[in-house]
Amino acid sequence: MKLSPKRRVTLASAALALVGGLLPGTLSSATAGPVVPGVGGLTSSNVEYVGLVPFEVGTATGANIFTRDGKDYMVVTSWKSFSIYDISDPVSPTLVGTPVPFGFKFENEDVATNGRIMIFSEELPGDVLHVWDIQSLDNPVEIAAADGLGGHTASCILDCKYVLSSDGHIIDLRRPDQPKEIGDWRTDLPGKSAHDVSEVAPGLVLTSTRPTMLLDFRKNPAKPKLLAVGDEEEFVHSNKWPRQAKDRWALVGGETVLTGAQFCTEDSATFNVVDTRNWQKTKKFTTVDRFEYKNGAFVDGNPPVGAFGCTPHWFEAHPTWKDGGVVALGGYEAGTKFLTVAKNTGKIKEVGWFVPFAGATSAAYWRTNEIVYNIDYQRGIDILRYTGPLG
């Protein structure tokens, strides 16, 4: 969720009213707990609603899945806390310890971790990069809080030896308890309006900027090399380049959130498929298709209106993706869309959907070939089973 300074203040005020008790130690009684079965929304015939993990009331934002000693875990952050789950049983995440409260901090959408440390990037009310030691899963400890190094998002590269902030900071974290700024990755580069970056292969980064850029941090993390650029003219929120940047298709999403437009319009953001073929020669990426949201009647998978707007958000390609496949795409009140991308053409087709009741999906993550975790600002963690086409 990228906001102008004015909208950031407005949203921060609204968030305080929404989530209440934000001081450490004052989590709502509706804390993260076991899976609650039931009907969580409307679905297409190839999507089953499995259940809900009720995160603390409000503002669950993003997650990251990691492996420790052969077991899979997931860390989920919000605007006031984070929690770690044992996800060995994909349909029944189990809370490890208790939620870790830290007071109101916005927003850290793209959760960064290597399984040993976890980064929380605070944009409001402060401008702070927080580093948490999560080696003791049931007793995380904050080991650094670096003033002036925060931002809307922060992403690990090179196994979290370095962190890249949406504000441009390149941060040396080889000593995790002593973050040190060593440069600005935006310097003298064409990409503007940075929202996030994705490490698509070790040391190779695709930026969510206008336009997107492929940067190489492998030789000199303090001064990346520009390798290629996209053709985007609109704001870019997030991206993925499957199979460690070996895939033909990259995936790029925009965002139009809290703009005052509660209906879908020609100016609403889209989810795009980008052709990377021959990029080493052309130094360019080319958009080949776009998915546009539309208003509907809920039962067709499209809400008639959205308080957040009409927009994609965070997404992930299916584990079996290879030059095409299926994507799970979160989109606020529109919930989760399942979209196939054709192998030869990159054409997008909607093949499934889930619209939550009283929810706003921030992100969708594949846990298995069928199970999807939705992180929802208002609900918590929705668990879905998708049995539709994979390509």
N, C-alpha and C positions, 0 to 999 in steps of 0.2 A: 504494500500500500504506500504509494509515493504521494506526498502532499506538498502543496505550497506552504510557505511559512504561516500564512493566515489560516489555512485549513488545518495545519498541524496544531495550532493553538486551540482552534475550535474543537477538533477531535479530542485533544487532550482533556479539555474541560468536560466534554461529553463522556469520555471514558471514566473520569473520576466519578461522575454521577452514576454511570452504568455499573461499574464493578464494585463500588463502595470500598470499605476497609482495605486500603492498599499498603498500609505500613507493614513492615516485616512482623510476622507472628500473628497477623490478623486475617488469615485466609478464611473465606466463607466456609460454612459448614458443609456446603456442597463440594467437598474436595474430591480429587481424583480417586476413583474407586474401581470396583470390578465391572465387567461388561454387563450392561442392562439390556436384555432382549426386548423386542417390541417393534412397533411400526414407527420408523423415524422419518418417513417421507414417502414420496411417490417415486416409482421406478419403472423403467422399461421391463419387458418380459425377460430379458437376459441379465438383469441385475437383481440380486437378492439383498435385502437389508438384514445384516447379521445382528447388529447391536450397537450400543453406545457406551463409551467410557466417559463418564461425566467429569471432565476436567473442572477445576475451580471455576465458578461462575464467570463467564465472559473472557474474551480476548485470547484464547488459544490461537497461536499464530503460525507456528511452523515446527518441523521435526527433522531429525536426522537419525538414520538407522546405522548402527555399528556392531561389530563383533568383538567379543572379549572371551578368551579361553574357550572358543568353540561355540559360544552361545550368542544369540542375537538380542540386542537391546535397542531401545528407541528413547531419545531425549526429546521432550516437547517443551517449548518455551511459550510464555505469554507475556503480557504487559506487566505482570507483577510477580511471576514465579516461574520455576521450571520443575519438571518431573522426569524421572527415568523409569522405564518399563522393561520388564523381561518379556520378550515377545516370542519365546520358544514355541508357545502355542499361538499360532497366528490369529485365531479367532477369540483369544482370551488373554489380552495383555495384562500383566500383573505388575502393580506398582512396587518399585523397589524403594524401601524406606518410606519417606513422606515427601510431599511437595516442598520445594525450597523457596521460601518467600524472600523477596528483596525490595518490595515497595514498587511504586509506579515507575516503569521505565519503558520507553517506546523506541524501536519496535522489534528489531532483530528477526525479521521475517525468514531469512535464509540461515538456518541454524548450522553453525560450523563446529565440527569436532573431529578428532582423530581417535576417539575412544579413551583418551587419557586426559585431554583438556577440552573444555567447551568454551566457546567465545560468545559473549553477549555484547552486542553493539548498541549503546544507548545514544539516541538522538535527542530525546526530550525526557525529563526536564534538563538534564545535563548533556555534556558532550564527552562521553566516557567509553573507553574500551575496557570491558570486564573480562578477566580470564579466570576460569574456574577449574580447579583440579578435581576430576571426577573419577580418579582411580579407585577410590573407595565409593562404590556406587550408591551406598546408602548413607554416605556422609560427605557430600561434595563441599569443597572449601574454596572460597575466593582467594586467589593468590596475587592478583594484580588488578588495579583500577587506574587506567592511564587517562588523565584529564586531557582533553583536546584531541583525542584520537578516536572518538566515537564516529557515528554515522548512522544512516538508515539501515544499512546492511554491512556485514563484514564476512569475508570468505577466506578459508584456509587454502594455501597452496603448499606443495612440497611437504606433505605430511604435517601441516600446521607449523612448519618452521618459520613461515611468513604468513601474514594476513594482509588482505587487500580490502580497504574500506570504500564504500560508495562515495565518500568525500575525497577519495584519491590517495589516502594514506597508504604507504607501503611500510609495514611494521615487521621488524625483526623479532621473532618469538623463539629464537633458538634457546634463549633463557626465558621460559614462559612467565616467570615472576618478575621479569624486567623488560617489558615491551619498549621497543626503541624505533622511532620513525627514521627511515632511511631514504625516503623519496616520495614522489607523487607520480603514480602511474599514468595520469592524464596529461602530463607535460608534453607539449608540442605534438599532440595526437589529435585526430579529427573528431573522435567520439565526444559527444556532449550529453548533458543531462543524465549522468550516470546513476543507475539504480542498484546494480548488482554486477557480480562477475561469476562465471562458472569455470572451474578448472576442468577442462574437458579431457585432458591427459596430463600426466605429471609435468608441471611447469608451463603448460600451454593453457591460455586463458581466453575464453570468449566473453566479451564484455556486453552487458546490457546497457548500451549507450545508443545515441542517435548520430551516425549509424553504428551497428555492431562492429567490433574490431577483434581480430585474433592476434594476441600478444604472446611473445615468447620470453619467459622469465628464467629459462634454464641456465644461461651463461652468466647473467648479471641480474639478480632479483631486484636490484635498486634502479635499474634502467632497462625496462623491457623493450624488445624489438617488435615493431609492427610488421605482421606477415600478410594480412588481408583485411578487407573491409566489406561490410554489407551495403545494401541499397536502401535501408530504412530511412524514411523522412519523418516518421512519427516517433513518439516516446516509446522506448523499449523497457519493459518491466523485467523480463526473465528469459532465459534461454537454456537449451540443452543441445549437445552434439553427441548423439549416442555412439557407443562402442569406441570410446576414447578417441573421438575425432576421426575415426576410420570410416564412418558411415557416409553415404552420399548426402543424406538429408540432415540438416540442422533444424531445430524447432525454436521459434521465437514468438513471444507474446507481448502485446502492449498492455496498457491499462488506462482506463478512464473512470476514475473512482471519485465519488463525492464532488462531482462537478456541478451538481444542481440538476443534471439531466437524469431523471429516474426511468426514462424509457430508452429503448434502443434507437439510435439515429445513425445517419450516414457517417457521423463523426465518432461513433463508438469504436473502441479498440478491438483489434482482431488477433486471432491466433494464426501464425504463419508457418508455412513450410518453405525452407530455404535450400536451394541447390548449391552444394559445395564442390561439385565436380570440376576438376582441373584448377582448383583454387591456387595450387602451387605455381601454376603458369600465369593465370589471369590476375591473381591477387584480389579476387572479388568473389562475393557470394550474391546469389540472385534469388529473390522471392518468386515462388512459382504458384502458390495458392494461399488463400486466406479463408479462415472460418469466421463467420459473422454471427454473433448472438442475435436473437430475435425475441420479441415478446409473444406470449401465448396465453394458455389457460391452465397452466400447471399440469393437467393430464397429458399434455403433449410434450412435457419435459421442459417447458419454457414458462417462467413466471410472467404475469402480466405487467409487473412493475418491480423495480428494485431500489431500495433506499440507498444502497451503496453505488448504484449505477448499473451499467450494462458493459461487462468487461471480463476478459479472462484474468486469471491470477497465476498460481503456481501449478506446474504440471510435471508429469514423468512418463517416459516411454516404457512400454512393457518389457520385462526381462528377456523375452525372445526376439526383440526387435532386431531386424537386419535389413538395412536399406528399405525400410518401411515396416509397418506393423500397426499397433494400436497404442493410443496415448490416453491416459487419464488426466483430465483437465479440470482443476478447480476454478469456480467462477462466482463467488459470493452467493447471492440468493438463487442464482441459476444452478447451484450445486455442482455436480460432477458430470461432465460430458465424456463419453468414450468415443474417440475419433480414430478411424483408420486412415493411414496414409499409404497410397498405392505405391508399389515397389518401383514401377517404371516411370510414373509421371509425377509423383508427389501430390496427387489430388487427394483432398480431404473428404471423408464421408462420416457423418454422425451415425453411430451404430448402437448406442445405448446411453442411458442417463439416469441420474438420481437427483431429485429436488427435495431438499430437507424441509421439514416442518420447522418454522421459526428459526431458521439457520442462515449462516453466511459462510460458505466454504472458502477457506484460505488456500488450502493445498491438498493435493492427492498424491499418495505414495503407494507403489506396488509393494506389498509384503511377500506375496508369492505370485504364481502365474494366474491366480484367481482372486486373491484377497487384496483389497485396497483399503488403506487407512485415509480417511478424510479428516483434516484438521479444520475445525469450524470455530470461528470467532465467538459464536454465541452458544454452541452446544457442547463442544468438547471433541472427542474422537469418534467419528462414525465409522463403522466397519461394514464394508460391502463385499459381496461375492459377484464377480463378473464372469459370465459363461458365454459371452458373445464371440464374434469373429475376431481373429488376431491379425488380420490383414486383408 
